[in-house]
Amino acid sequence: MNEFMRVAKDLSEYNLKTNSGGPFGAVIVKNGVIIGKGSNHVLANNDPTAHAEVMAIRDACKNIGSYDLTGCELYTSCYPCPMCFSAIIWSNIKTIYYGNTKDDAADIGFRDSFIYDIIEKLNKNESVDALNLQCMDREETIKAFNDFKNKSDKTIY
């Protein structure tokens, strides 16, 4: 077994003992060295965003002092959910190795397919019964965006 996937697997198995969250673990590697680790802490932190991949990204960013994880690899015990995929993309990780499939996650009760269905409907401009999504007060909220657009010392990330 790959040494980094073994760490991700061990983190997921440890979570079964602690009841911190689901059986998920992840590590982030740069130049052959682990720079971040995470396991699911949704229950322990009362935080629905505390998935293993997100926790590993937070840990890695803190450890290297940057929001940019370009050149890093992610090893995760399970195919990332849509939220985690978004965090992975925003952090600039381009290589992902996963153990269990999204079907395996569904088999143990995790509902990622529900989110994929919503995203598909939104991409087709179809209504989504599960969400009440409405644009409001754009004429006011756009002001900060326009100021940012015109800002000469902005940082795009």
C-alpha positions as CSV (number, residue, x, y, z in Angstrom):
1,M,0.0,0.0,0.0
2,N,1.2,3.5,-0.8
3,E,2.7,5.1,2.4
4,F,0.6,8.3,2.1
5,M,-2.7,6.4,1.4
6,R,-1.9,4.3,4.5
7,V,-1.8,7.5,6.6
8,A,-5.1,8.6,5.2
9,K,-6.6,5.1,5.8
10,D,-5.2,5.1,9.4
11,L,-6.8,8.5,10.0
12,S,-10.2,7.2,8.8
13,E,-9.9,4.1,11.0
14,Y,-9.0,6.2,14.0
15,N,-12.1,8.3,13.5
16,L,-14.2,5.1,14.0
17,K,-12.8,5.0,17.6
18,T,-13.2,8.7,18.4
19,N,-16.7,9.2,16.8
20,S,-15.4,12.7,15.7
21,G,-17.2,12.2,12.3
22,G,-17.4,9.8,9.4
23,P,-14.6,7.3,8.5
24,F,-12.6,9.7,6.4
25,G,-9.0,10.7,6.4
26,A,-6.8,12.7,4.1
27,V,-3.2,13.9,3.8
28,I,-1.5,16.5,1.6
29,V,2.0,15.9,0.3
30,K,4.5,18.3,-1.2
31,N,7.8,17.0,-2.6
32,G,7.3,13.7,-0.9
33,V,6.6,15.1,2.6
34,I,3.3,15.3,4.4
35,I,2.5,18.9,5.1
36,G,-1.1,18.5,6.2
37,K,-3.4,15.9,7.8
38,G,-7.1,15.8,8.4
39,S,-9.9,13.5,9.5
40,N,-13.6,14.1,9.5
41,H,-14.5,16.3,12.5
42,V,-18.1,17.2,11.6
43,L,-19.5,15.8,14.9
44,A,-16.6,16.8,17.1
45,N,-16.6,20.4,15.9
46,N,-20.3,20.8,15.2
47,D,-19.1,21.9,11.7
48,P,-20.6,20.5,8.6
49,T,-17.6,21.7,6.6
50,A,-15.0,19.8,8.8
51,H,-14.5,17.0,6.2
52,A,-11.2,15.2,6.1
53,E,-10.0,16.9,2.9
54,V,-11.0,20.4,4.2
55,M,-9.3,19.7,7.5
56,A,-6.1,18.6,5.7
57,I,-6.2,21.7,3.5
58,R,-6.5,23.9,6.5
59,D,-3.7,22.1,8.2
60,A,-1.4,22.3,5.2
61,C,-2.1,26.0,4.5
62,K,-1.4,26.8,8.2
63,N,1.8,24.7,8.1
64,I,3.3,26.4,5.0
65,G,1.8,29.8,5.6
66,S,0.0,30.0,2.3
67,Y,-3.5,29.6,0.8
68,D,-1.9,28.2,-2.4
69,L,-1.1,24.4,-2.4
70,T,0.2,24.4,-6.0
71,G,2.4,21.3,-6.5
72,C,0.8,19.3,-3.7
73,E,-0.9,16.0,-3.9
74,L,-4.0,14.9,-1.9
75,Y,-4.4,11.3,-0.7
76,T,-7.8,10.7,0.7
77,S,-9.6,7.6,1.9
78,C,-12.7,8.4,-0.2
79,Y,-13.6,10.1,-3.4
80,P,-14.2,13.8,-2.4
81,C,-17.6,15.2,-2.0
82,P,-18.6,18.3,-4.1
83,M,-17.7,20.7,-1.2
84,C,-14.3,19.1,-0.8
85,F,-13.7,19.1,-4.6
86,S,-14.4,22.9,-4.5
87,A,-11.9,23.4,-1.7
88,I,-9.3,21.2,-3.6
89,I,-9.8,23.3,-6.7
90,W,-9.6,26.6,-4.8
91,S,-6.3,25.5,-3.1
92,N,-4.8,24.6,-6.5
93,I,-4.2,20.9,-5.8
94,K,-4.2,19.1,-9.2
95,T,-3.5,15.5,-8.2
96,I,-5.9,13.5,-6.1
97,Y,-5.5,9.9,-5.1
98,Y,-8.6,8.3,-3.4
99,G,-9.4,4.9,-1.9
100,N,-13.1,4.4,-1.6
101,T,-15.5,5.4,-4.4
102,K,-18.5,7.7,-4.1
103,D,-20.7,4.6,-4.5
104,D,-18.9,3.2,-1.4
105,A,-19.8,6.4,0.5
106,A,-23.4,6.1,-0.6
107,D,-23.5,2.5,0.6
108,I,-22.6,3.6,4.2
109,G,-25.2,6.4,4.2
110,F,-23.5,9.5,2.9
111,R,-25.6,11.5,0.5
112,D,-23.2,13.1,-2.0
113,S,-25.5,12.2,-4.9
114,F,-28.1,14.6,-3.5
115,I,-25.6,17.5,-4.0
116,Y,-24.6,16.3,-7.4
117,D,-28.2,16.2,-8.5
118,I,-28.8,19.8,-7.2
119,I,-25.6,21.0,-9.1
120,E,-26.8,19.4,-12.3
121,K,-30.2,21.0,-12.0
122,L,-28.7,24.4,-11.3
123,N,-26.4,24.1,-14.3
124,K,-29.5,23.4,-16.4
125,N,-31.3,26.4,-14.9
126,E,-33.9,24.1,-13.5
127,S,-35.6,24.8,-10.2
128,V,-34.4,23.0,-7.2
129,D,-37.1,22.1,-4.6
130,A,-34.6,21.6,-1.9
131,L,-33.3,25.2,-2.0
132,N,-34.9,28.6,-2.0
133,L,-32.2,30.4,-4.1
134,Q,-33.0,34.1,-4.9
135,C,-30.9,37.1,-6.0
136,M,-31.7,40.1,-3.9
137,D,-30.4,43.7,-3.4
138,R,-27.7,43.3,-6.1
139,E,-27.7,47.0,-6.8
140,E,-26.3,47.4,-3.3
141,T,-24.0,44.3,-3.0
142,I,-22.4,45.0,-6.4
143,K,-20.8,48.2,-5.1
144,A,-18.1,46.3,-3.2
145,F,-17.4,44.1,-6.3
146,N,-17.1,47.2,-8.4
147,D,-14.7,48.8,-5.9
148,F,-12.6,45.6,-5.9
149,K,-12.6,45.5,-9.7
150,N,-11.1,49.0,-9.7
151,K,-8.7,48.4,-6.8
152,S,-5.1,48.7,-8.0
153,D,-3.5,46.6,-5.2
154,K,-5.9,43.6,-5.2
155,T,-4.8,40.0,-4.9
156,I,-6.7,37.5,-7.0
157,Y,-6.6,34.0,-5.5
